[in-house]
C-alpha cells in the first residue's frame, strides 16, 4: 500500500510539473506568434513611445491607465530593444512565466493533490491568461504581483502556516512589500486592503490587542502608499468619465434597486468563470466554486474570508464606479477563485466514489479550454492593421494622399513609429452618430490622383458597416485602382481625378 501511495504521489508530482511546463510553453508560443498590435494595445503603446519617464507620470491619452512600474519598464524596454512588438511584450511575457512558477507553489501550499492538479490544469490552458502574456497591457504584471502577495498573506491548508501571529520583523517586511506593490499593479490595493482588513478584524474579535495594532499599523502603511499612488496615478482613472461610460454595465449596482440590478450579480457571477478563469463550462465552475467555499468555510471561516476579501474589495470599488468588475480586470483574482474551485473538486471527489464520474467531470471542465489553447498555439496570429500599413508603406509615392479609418488610426500610428516613417494622412474620427461627417472628412482628398484608404474590421463590434460605407462612397467619387483585402484590414487605392467606374 505504501508503495502504491508513493507511486501515486510521484505520478501526481510529475503531472503537476508537466502542467506548469505546458502553461509556460503556451505563453511563450503566444509571444512568439508576434500577433499585430491591436487597438487597445496601440493606445497604451503610443503613450509609452511618445513620452519620456516624467511624461508617463501624467494623465495618459486615449483613456489609458497603467501602474508606474509597468510604464517605466515598458519605456526602458523600448529604449533598449526598440519599439517592436517583441520588445513591448517582453515584460508581460516574463511576468506570465513568473506567474506560472509562483502559482505552482501557491497552489501546492493551498491545495491537496487532486484539487491542486485541477486548479493548475485550468490555469495552464486558460485562454485569457495566455492572451495577456503577449499584450502591451498590465494584466500579466497585475497577476504576478497578486500571486506574490497571496503567497505572503493568504493562509495555507497547514494550520502552522496560518498567520495567527505576526512578528515585528514580518510586519516590517509586509508593510514594505505591500507599499511597493501598489506601484507595480493597481489591483494590489484590493489584495492589501481586503486581506489587511480581515486580519485587523480577526485580531479585534479575538481581543488580541498586539495583533490588532500590528496589523492596523501595516494596513496604515499600505493605505498611505495607496493614497500617494492615487494622487499621482490612480486619480486619472477615477476621474475619467469616458472610461466609466465604456464600462457602465460592469459596475456593481450600489444599491441594487430593480430586478435588472439583482440580475447583474447572477450574470456577473457566472461570467467570471468564463473570463478571467477561461472555462466554457461556467456552470460547473460555479458549482465547484460554491462547493469549495462551503468546504473551506466549514473548516476555517477566516481562511475563506481572506480568499474572498480581495474580490470583495474589487466589488466595492466597482460599486463606487472606479473599477470595472469583469474579465481581464479580474485576472488578479483568478488564483483565489481557482483555489476555491480546487477545494470544490476535493469536496466533490470525497463524496463521489465512482472514478468514471470524476473523469467525465474533469473532461467537461477542461476539454474546451484545452482545445482553445491548442488551437491558439497552432493557428497563425492575427495580423490586424500591420499588412495594410506595410503595403501602403512599400508602395507610397510622393504627393500621395491617405485616409485612415478611425479604428485603424492607433495601430497605424504605432507601425509608423516602429518603421520610423510618418505618412501625411487624414486620421479619421469616430463619427458614428452622423455618417455624413465621414463624407466631409474625405472632401479634401478630391482631385488627387492617388488616394489611399486604410480600413479595419477589428474590433468588429465597433466597425459595424462603416467599412462598407467608405468603399461604396469612394466608388461613387473616384476610380478604384487597386485593392488588397487582408484578414483583419484592407487597403484601397483610388484615383479621384478619373470618373467613377
C-alpha positions in Angstrom: 0.0 0.0 0.0 2.8 2.4 0.9 4.5 1.6 -2.4 1.2 2.3 -4.3 0.8 5.6 -2.4 4.4 6.6 -3.1 3.9 5.8 -6.8 0.7 7.8 -6.9 2.4 10.7 -5.2 5.3 10.6 -7.7 2.9 10.5 -10.6 1.0 13.5 -9.4 4.2 15.4 -8.8 5.3 14.7 -12.4 1.9 15.7 -13.7 2.0 19.0 -11.8 5.4 19.8 -13.2 4.2 18.9 -16.7 1.2 21.2 -16.3 3.5 24.0 -15.2 5.7 23.4 -18.2 2.7 23.4 -20.5 1.5 26.6 -19.0 4.8 28.3 -19.7 5.1 26.8 -23.2 1.7 28.1 -24.2 2.5 31.6 -23.1 5.9 31.6 -24.8 4.3 30.3 -28.0 1.7 33.1 -27.8 4.5 35.6 -27.5 6.5 34.1 -30.5 3.4 34.3 -32.7 4.0 38.0 -32.7 0.4 39.0 -33.4 -0.2 42.5 -34.6 -0.7 45.3 -32.2 -4.4 45.9 -31.9 -6.5 48.9 -30.9 -6.3 48.8 -27.1 -2.6 47.8 -27.1 -1.8 50.6 -29.6 -3.5 53.2 -27.4 -1.1 52.3 -24.5 1.9 51.8 -26.7 1.6 55.3 -28.2 1.6 56.8 -24.7 4.7 54.8 -23.9 6.6 55.5 -27.1 5.7 59.2 -27.3 6.6 60.2 -23.8 9.6 60.3 -21.5 9.7 58.9 -18.0 8.4 62.1 -16.5 5.7 62.4 -19.1 4.4 58.9 -18.1 3.5 60.2 -14.7 0.9 62.5 -16.2 -2.6 61.6 -17.4 -2.4 59.2 -20.3 -4.2 59.8 -23.6 -7.0 57.6 -25.0 -8.5 56.8 -21.7 -5.5 54.6 -20.7 -4.1 53.8 -17.3 -1.3 51.6 -16.0 1.0 51.4 -13.0 4.1 53.5 -12.9 6.4 50.4 -12.7 4.8 48.9 -15.8 5.0 52.2 -17.8 8.6 52.8 -16.9 9.6 49.2 -17.6 8.0 49.4 -21.0 9.7 52.7 -21.7 13.0 51.1 -20.7 12.4 48.0 -22.9 11.7 50.3 -25.9 14.9 52.3 -25.2 16.9 49.1 -25.0 15.4 47.0 -27.7 13.4 49.4 -29.9 9.7 49.8 -30.4 8.9 46.4 -31.8 6.0 44.2 -30.7 8.5 41.7 -29.1 10.2 44.5 -27.1 6.9 45.9 -25.8 5.6 42.5 -24.9 8.7 41.2 -23.2 7.6 42.4 -19.7 4.1 40.7 -19.9 5.8 37.5 -21.1 8.3 37.5 -18.2 5.6 38.3 -15.8 3.4 35.5 -17.1 6.3 33.0 -16.8 6.9 34.1 -13.3 3.2 33.8 -12.5 3.2 30.2 -13.7 6.1 29.4 -11.3 4.7 31.2 -8.3 1.3 29.8 -8.9 2.7 26.3 -8.8 4.0 26.9 -5.3 0.8 28.8 -4.3 -1.5 26.0 -5.3 0.9 23.5 -3.8 0.6 25.2 -0.4 -3.1 25.8 -0.7 -4.5 22.5 -2.1 -4.1 18.8 -1.8 -3.2 16.7 -4.8 -6.4 16.4 -6.7 -7.6 20.0 -6.2 -4.0 21.2 -6.9 -3.9 19.4 -10.3 -7.3 20.6 -11.3 -6.6 24.2 -10.4 -3.2 24.1 -12.1 -4.7 22.4 -15.2 -7.4 25.1 -15.6 -4.8 27.9 -15.3 -2.4 26.2 -17.7 -4.9 26.3 -20.5 -6.7 29.4 -19.6 -7.0 31.4 -22.8 -7.5 34.8 -21.1 -4.3 34.3 -19.1 -2.4 33.1 -22.2 -3.6 36.0 -24.3 -2.4 38.6 -21.8 1.1 37.0 -21.7 1.6 38.7 -25.1 -0.2 42.0 -25.0 1.1 45.5 -24.2 -1.2 45.8 -21.1 -0.5 45.5 -17.4 -2.8 42.5 -16.7 0.1 39.9 -16.7 2.0 42.0 -14.2 -1.2 42.5 -12.2 -1.4 38.7 -11.9 2.2 38.0 -10.9 2.2 40.8 -8.3 -1.1 39.5 -6.9 0.3 35.9 -6.6 3.4 37.2 -4.8 1.1 39.0 -2.3 -1.1 35.9 -1.8 2.0 33.8 -1.1 2.9 36.2 1.7 -0.6 36.8 3.1 -3.1 34.0 2.4 -3.2 31.2 5.0 -2.5 27.7 3.6 -4.0 24.4 4.5 -1.3 23.7 7.0 -2.5 25.4 10.2 1.0 26.2 11.2 1.2 28.5 8.2 -1.9 30.5 9.2 -1.0 34.0 10.3 -2.2 33.7 13.8 0.8 35.7 15.0 2.8 38.4 13.3 6.2 39.4 14.5 7.6 43.0 14.2 10.1 41.9 11.7 7.5 40.2 9.5 5.2 43.2 9.8 8.0 45.5 8.6 8.6 43.2 5.6 4.9 43.0 4.7 4.5 46.8 5.1 7.4 47.5 2.8 6.5 44.9 0.2 2.8 45.9 0.2 3.6 49.6 -0.1 5.9 48.9 -3.1 3.4 46.5 -4.8 0.7 49.2 -5.4 3.2 51.0 -7.7 3.6 47.8 -9.7 0.0 46.7 -10.0 -3.2 48.7 -9.4 -5.2 45.6 -8.2 -2.6 45.1 -5.4 -4.6 47.6 -3.4 -7.6 45.2 -3.4 -5.4 42.4 -2.0 -3.9 44.6 0.6 -6.9 46.4 1.8 -9.2 43.3 1.7 -6.8 40.9 3.4 -5.4 43.5 5.8 -8.9 44.4 7.0 -9.7 40.7 7.6 -6.6 40.4 9.8 -7.3 43.6 11.7 -10.9 42.4 12.3 -9.8 39.0 13.4 -7.4 40.4 15.9 -10.1 42.7 17.3 -12.7 39.9 17.6 -10.1 37.7 19.3 -9.3 40.5 21.7 -5.6 40.3 20.8 -4.6 43.9 21.1 -1.0 43.4 20.0 -2.0 41.7 16.8 -4.7 44.2 16.1 -2.4 47.1 16.5 0.4 45.5 14.4 -1.9 44.6 11.5 -3.6 48.0 11.7 -0.1 49.6 11.5 0.8 47.5 8.5 -2.5 48.4 6.9 -1.9 52.1 7.6 1.4 51.9 5.7 -0.3 50.3 2.8 -3.1 52.9 2.8 -0.5 55.7 2.8 1.2 54.2 -0.2 -2.2 53.8 -1.9 -3.0 57.4 -1.2 0.3 58.6 -2.7 -0.3 56.4 -5.7 -3.8 57.7 -6.1 -2.6 61.3 -6.1 0.0 60.6 -8.7 -1.6 58.0 -11.0 -4.9 56.4 -10.0 -6.9 59.5 -9.8 -6.7 59.9 -13.6 -8.6 56.7 -14.0 -11.1 57.5 -11.2 -11.8 60.9 -12.8 -12.1 59.6 -16.3 -15.8 59.9 -17.2 -15.2 58.5 -20.7 -13.8 55.2 -19.2 -16.7 55.0 -16.8 -19.1 55.3 -19.8 -17.3 52.5 -21.6 -17.8 50.1 -18.7 -21.1 51.4 -17.4 -22.8 48.0 -17.2 -19.8 46.5 -15.5 -20.1 48.5 -12.3 -22.0 46.8 -9.4 -25.4 48.4 -8.8 -25.0 50.1 -5.4 -27.5 49.8 -4.0 -29.5 47.4 -6.3 -33.0 48.8 -6.8 -34.5 46.8 -9.6 -34.8 43.2 -10.9 -32.2 44.0 -13.6 -29.8 45.2 -10.8 -30.2 42.0 -8.9 -29.7 40.0 -12.1 -26.4 41.8 -12.6 -25.0 39.8 -9.7 -26.2 36.5 -11.2 -24.9 37.3 -14.7 -21.5 38.6 -13.4 -21.1 35.6 -11.1 -21.3 33.1 -14.0 -19.3 35.3 -16.4 -16.3 35.3 -14.0 -15.8 31.6 -14.7 -15.7 32.3 -18.4 -13.3 35.2 -18.1 -10.8 35.5 -16.5 -10.9 31.8 -15.5 -11.3 30.6 -19.0 -14.0 27.9 -18.5 -16.6 27.2 -21.2 -18.5 25.1 -18.6 -19.1 28.1 -16.4 -21.9 26.3 -14.6 -19.7 23.5 -13.5 -17.0 26.0 -12.5 -19.7 27.9 -10.4 -20.8 24.7 -8.8 -17.3 23.7 -7.8 -16.7 27.3 -6.5 -19.8 27.1 -4.3 -18.8 23.7 -3.0 -15.3 24.9 -2.3 -16.5 27.9 -0.5 -18.7 25.7 1.7 -15.9 23.3 2.4 -13.4 26.0 3.3 -16.0 27.9 5.4 -16.9 24.9 7.5 -13.2 24.2 8.2 -11.9 27.8 8.7 -14.2 30.8 8.1 -11.3 33.2 8.4 -9.4 31.4 5.7 -12.4 31.8 3.4 -12.7 35.4 4.3 -9.1 36.0 3.3 -9.6 34.3 0.0 -12.7 36.3 -0.8 -11.6 39.7 0.6 -9.7 40.9 -2.4 -12.7 40.0 -4.7 -15.0 41.9 -2.2 -12.7 44.9 -2.3 -12.8 45.0 -6.1 -16.6 44.6 -6.0 -16.9 47.6 -3.7 -14.7 49.6 -6.0 -16.9 48.6 -8.8 -19.9 49.8 -6.8 -18.2 53.1 -6.4 -17.8 53.2 -10.3 -14.0 53.3 -10.2 -13.1 49.8 -11.3 -15.0 47.5 -13.8 -15.8 44.2 -12.3 -15.3 42.0 -15.3 -13.0 39.8 -17.4 -9.4 40.9 -17.7 -9.8 43.4 -14.8 -10.3 40.4 -12.5 -7.3 38.4 -13.7 -5.6 39.2 -10.4 -8.3 37.3 -8.6 -8.0 34.2 -10.7 -5.6 32.4 -8.3 -8.0 32.8 -5.4 -11.0 31.6 -7.4 -9.0 28.6 -8.6 -8.1 27.7 -5.1 -11.8 27.7 -4.1 -12.6 25.7 -7.3 -9.8 23.2 -6.3 -11.3 22.8 -2.9 -14.6 22.3 -4.5 -13.1 19.5 -6.6 -11.7 17.9 -3.4 -15.2 18.1 -1.8 -16.7 16.6 -5.0 -14.1 13.8 -5.1 -14.7 12.9 -1.4 -18.4 12.4 -2.0 -18.3 10.7 -5.4 -16.8 7.3 -5.3 -17.1 6.4 -8.9 -13.9 7.4 -10.8 -15.9 7.4 -14.1 -18.0 10.3 -12.8 -14.8 12.2 -11.8 -13.2 11.6 -15.1 -16.3 12.8 -17.0 -16.4 16.0 -14.8 -12.7 16.6 -15.5 -13.3 16.2 -19.2 -16.2 18.6 -19.2 -14.3 21.1 -17.2 -11.1 21.0 -19.3 -11.7 19.8 -22.8 -12.9 23.1 -24.3 -10.2 25.3 -22.6 -7.6 22.8 -23.7 -8.9 22.7 -27.2 -9.0 26.5 -27.4 -5.5 26.8 -26.0 -4.2 24.2 -28.6 -6.0 26.0 -31.4 -4.4 29.3 -30.4 -0.9 27.7 -30.3 -1.3 26.1 -33.7 -3.0 28.8 -35.7 -1.4 31.9 -37.2 -1.6 35.1 -35.2 -4.0 37.9 -36.0 -2.4 40.4 -38.4 -4.6 43.4 -37.7 -3.6 46.6 -39.5 0.0 45.5 -40.0 -0.3 44.2 -43.6 -2.3 47.2 -44.7 0.4 49.6 -43.3 3.2 47.5 -44.8 1.5 47.6 -48.3 0.9 51.4 -48.2 4.4 52.0 -46.9 6.0 49.8 -49.6 4.0 51.4 -52.4 3.9 55.0 -51.3 4.8 57.7 -53.8 5.4 61.4 -53.4 2.2 63.5 -53.2 0.1 60.5 -52.3 -2.9 61.2 -50.0 -4.1 58.9 -47.3 -7.2 58.4 -45.2 -7.1 56.1 -42.2 -10.4 54.9 -40.8 -10.8 55.9 -37.1 -10.5 52.5 -35.5 -7.3 51.8 -37.6 -5.6 55.0 -36.6 -3.9 54.0 -33.3 -2.4 50.8 -34.7 -1.4 52.6 -37.9 0.4 55.3 -35.9 2.2 52.6 -33.9 3.5 51.0 -37.1 4.7 54.4 -38.3 6.7 54.8 -35.1 8.1 51.2 -35.4 9.1 51.8 -39.1 10.4 55.3 -38.4 8.1 56.6 -41.1 5.4 59.4 -40.8 3.0 59.4 -43.7 0.9 62.5 -44.3 -2.7 61.4 -43.6 -6.1 62.3 -42.5 -6.7 60.5 -39.3 -10.4 59.7 -39.3 -12.6 60.5 -36.3 -15.4 58.3 -35.0 -18.5 59.9 -36.4 -20.9 57.1 -36.0 -23.7 59.4 -34.8 -23.8 61.1 -38.2 -22.1 59.3 -41.1 -22.3 62.5 -43.2 -19.3 63.6 -41.2 -17.2 60.9 -42.9 -18.1 62.4 -46.3 -16.9 65.8 -45.0 -13.6 64.2 -43.9 -13.0 62.9 -47.4 -13.6 66.1 -49.2 -10.0 67.4 -49.0 -8.9 64.4 -51.0 -11.0 65.2 -54.1 -9.0 65.9 -57.2 -6.0 63.8 -56.1 -4.7 61.1 -58.5 -3.5 58.7 -55.7 -5.6 58.4 -52.6 -5.1 55.5 -50.2 -7.9 54.3 -47.9 -7.0 52.0 -44.9 -9.8 50.2 -43.2 -10.1 47.6 -40.4 -12.8 45.3 -39.4 -11.5 44.9 -35.9 -12.8 45.3 -33.3 -15.9 44.1 -35.3 -18.3 45.4 -32.7 -17.0 48.9 -33.4 -16.6 48.8 -37.1 -20.1 47.7 -38.0 -20.9 48.5 -41.6 -18.8 51.7 -41.8 -16.1 50.0 -43.8 -18.6 49.1 -46.5 -19.9 52.7 -46.4 -16.5 54.1 -47.1 -15.8 51.9 -50.1 -19.3 52.5 -51.5 -19.0 56.2 -51.2 -15.4 56.4 -52.7 -16.5 54.2 -55.6 -19.0 57.0 -56.5 -16.5 59.8 -56.5 -13.4 58.2 -58.0 -11.9 55.2 -59.7 -10.7 52.2 -57.7 -7.2 51.5 -59.0 -6.2 48.7 -56.6 -7.3 46.9 -53.5 -5.9 44.4 -51.0 -8.2 42.8 -48.5 -6.4 41.1 -45.6 -7.9 39.0 -42.8 -8.5 42.0 -40.5 -7.8 45.0 -42.6 -7.9 46.3 -46.1 -6.3 48.9 -48.2 -7.6 50.6 -51.4 -6.0 53.0 -53.9 -8.3 55.5 -55.7 -7.8 58.0 -58.5 -10.0 60.9 -57.7 -9.2 62.6 -61.0 -10.9 59.9 -63.0 -14.6 59.2 -63.5 -16.1 56.5 -61.3 -16.4 53.1 -62.9 
